[in-house]
Structures are given as structure tokens and as C-alpha cells.
Amino acid sequence: MMKIALHKNIKKEIIVYLFILALTALGLGLSDGVFSNYFKDAYNVNAFQRGLIEFPRELPGVLCIVVVSILSYLGDIRIAIIAQLLSTIGLIFLGFLTPPFAVMLIFLFINSMGMHLFFPLSDSLGMSLIKGEDVGKRMGQFKGISTAFSMIASVIVFLGFRFEIFSLTSPVKAVFIISAAVFAVVFILFLYMNRLIKTPIKENRKLKLIFRKEYKYYYVLAIMNGVQKQIMAVYGPWVLIDLLSKKADTLAILGIIGSFIGIFFIPAIGRWLDRYGIKKLLYADALSFIGVYIAYGILAAGFSTGFLATAGIPVMLIFGLVILDRMSMQMGMIRIIYLRSIAVKESDITPTLSLGISMDHIVSIICAFLGGVVWSKLGPQYIFFFAAGLSVINLIVAKKAVIKEKVSTLAESVTNI
């Protein structure tokens, strides 16, 4: 399935890192994967309110560059320890309480802050452990592991809700408690990794906004990712939840299928990067989003107007788009490799990734709010058509971007990131 050389000479920290990737994906799948249904079932939110919820969920993405900079003296691993602790605390309160809506948003913010602190560190830690290897191949394997455990999370969610073991309206929400326990284990693994690595993975990350002209197309890609991610992460599932009245078990089974395909698809992206180069993959990434958005818009229009039946072939088509969207979103690793290929110096990479995430999330917050307004006032289809039009920018970037190095040669310049 995935050939990862875990031979006797492999460093312990890489093995620990693989377990961290796996469990983090599992924890996210058990919590983040059911939040949309949680908002609908427990609080009966509408599309406009659903967009507003993204402010406390996405604000940590904007703040993470500041927080990571303030905590940079601790090193990446210790910051990751704090991140896992925050994720755990937020989920414990959501699991044991059904607080008033405004209070729920506070716990959601705490959990989200933990997740967003970890996201840029995850890629940074992974690349710091890769030495003398094909970067695309190894990053593809890392992503493949995450996808495999996302699939396991989807299986657990599907079985739990289908057999009524889990409930999002009960006093105790077991799915969130289990997720919190998984993040607590990751917290312990990071404590162990901190002992294993004698030389801390650490950089001087005093708050600096790196706006190099060499990175202009990466900034554009980061902004566009904010648009694309938010539309699909929020309003893609909302078509199923609001227009088709689908529950968490339905979304989970789609996640299982998408993750199973991703186990093979994501490592393949790494191989394609090494074989075909970044530019061709940037074209493929752009075209995939445009196609998925147009199709999503057509189907959403049909469901909202009653022109299409809410059963049969149209529903199967929307299910297929959800799965295709999961594949499209996993191509985000192309942006990371692209940034690395154009980096003026290695020390620019992590701060630029953090800046990119902040730009991504600023756009996400705006798009979530505007999307809710558009859905409520004009119709759901226009959200997707607008996103398809904007995704043409990705094609322009793919055409104009100048790639200085082949992916296969990037590993030669790897140092501690």
C-alpha cells in the first residue's frame, strides 16, 4: 500500500513523527469532521449563521503567525506540545457540555487555536526530518499516512452514528471525548520526541512579515486556497446537510471512500511531483477546482429550486463531487513544495508558510461571511460559480510561475527547518 522504509536504522524521531501524523489525523477526523453536523443538530443554525461560526474557527489561523513568533524561543516541538494541549482542552469542554451558543464558540476557538498552531509546524517538522531523500515521495508518504487514519476516523464516525453510539445532542458527546483522548496521546508523544531530539528544531521566528517579490505567486496561491478551502469545507457539506438533510454517518461514509482513494492518490501526487514537476501539477490543481466548483454549482441550483430530485442519480453525483473535492484539497502539498523550490533561503520557509496560512485564513473569514449572505439572499449555486471564476487565477499563476529547481533535487539543500 505505502512503502515506508521503517528498517532498523531509521531514526526513532521519524517513527514517533509518523505516529503523531496518524493520531492527529484520527483526532481531527473525529472532531473537525463532524462539526458541521454538530452546529446543525445541536444549535439548528442556518447558512448565514454557519458562515459566522467560521470567524472563531478561522481567527486562530490569522493569529497563529503572531503566536508562533512569540513562542519561537521554545522551539517547534514545544510549541506543538502547547498546540495539542489546547486542542484537548477545547474538545473536553465541548464533549462534556452543551453550552450556550456564545460559550460554545469560545471552546471552539480554543480547540481551533491548537489545531492551527500545529498545522504549519507539522509540515516544518516533517521536512526537517527528511534528509537525503526524494522530497515529493516522502511528503506524499506522510500525507498518505494522514489520509489512511482520516479514513479510520470516518469509519468510527460512520459506525458510531449509524448504530447510535454517538450523538451530537446528548449531554455527553462521546465522539468529542474520544478525540480529546487521542490529542492527549499526541501531547505525550511530543513530550517523548522532545527528549529524543537533542538539538531542538528551532528557529529565530521573531515576528517578521516576509514579502519577497520572489514569493508573490505563493502568496496568491495561499489567498486562493483560503477561498477554495472555505467554500468546500463549509458550503460543500452544507449542501448535503441543509438541502439534502444528510447526517454525520452519510458524510462519514463519503469520507471513508475519499480517504481510501487518497491512500493511493496522495503518495501518487508526490511521485508525480518528482516525475512531472511542479508547474504541471499546479495546472492540474487549478483545473480540478474549476471543474468541481462548476459541477457543484449546477447541482446546488437544481436541489435548491426543486428541479433535481433529492434522491437517485443527482445525489450520487453530489456524493462523487464531495469525494473529488477531498482529492483536490489534498493537492495542497504542491504549494509547499513550490515554496520550497523558490525559497531564497531555507530560513524563509516556515515564516512564509505561517504568513501564507494567515493570509489564507483572513480570506477564509471573509468568504465564510459573504458565502452565508450569498446563500441566504441569492442561492447556494452562486457561491460555487463565484469560486470557479476566481480559480482561474490559479491557472494564471501556473502559467507565470518560474520553477528554479526540480523537485527531486530539493532534498539536497535540506537542513533543519
Secondary structure, DSSP 8 states (H G I E B T S, - for coil): -------TTS-HHHHHHHHHHHHHHHHHHHHGGGHHHHHHHHH---HHHHHHHHHHHHHHHHHHHHHHHHTGGG-HHHHHHHHHHHHHHHHHHHHH----HHHHHHHHHHHHHHHHHHHHHHHHHHHHH--SS-HHHHHHHHHHHHHHHHHHHHHHHHHHHHTTS--SSSSS-HHHHHHHHHHHHHHHHHHHHHHH-SS-------S-----GGGHHHHHHHHHHHHHHHIIIIIHHHIIIIIS---HHHHHHHHHHHHHHHHHHHHHHHHHHHHH-HHHHHHHHHHHHHHHHHHHHHHHHHHHHTSS-SSSHHHHHHHHHHHHHHHHHGGGHHHHHHHHHH-SSGGGHHHHHHHHHHHHHHHHHHHHHHHHHHHHHT-THHHHHHHHHHTHHHHHHHHH----S-GGGGGGG----
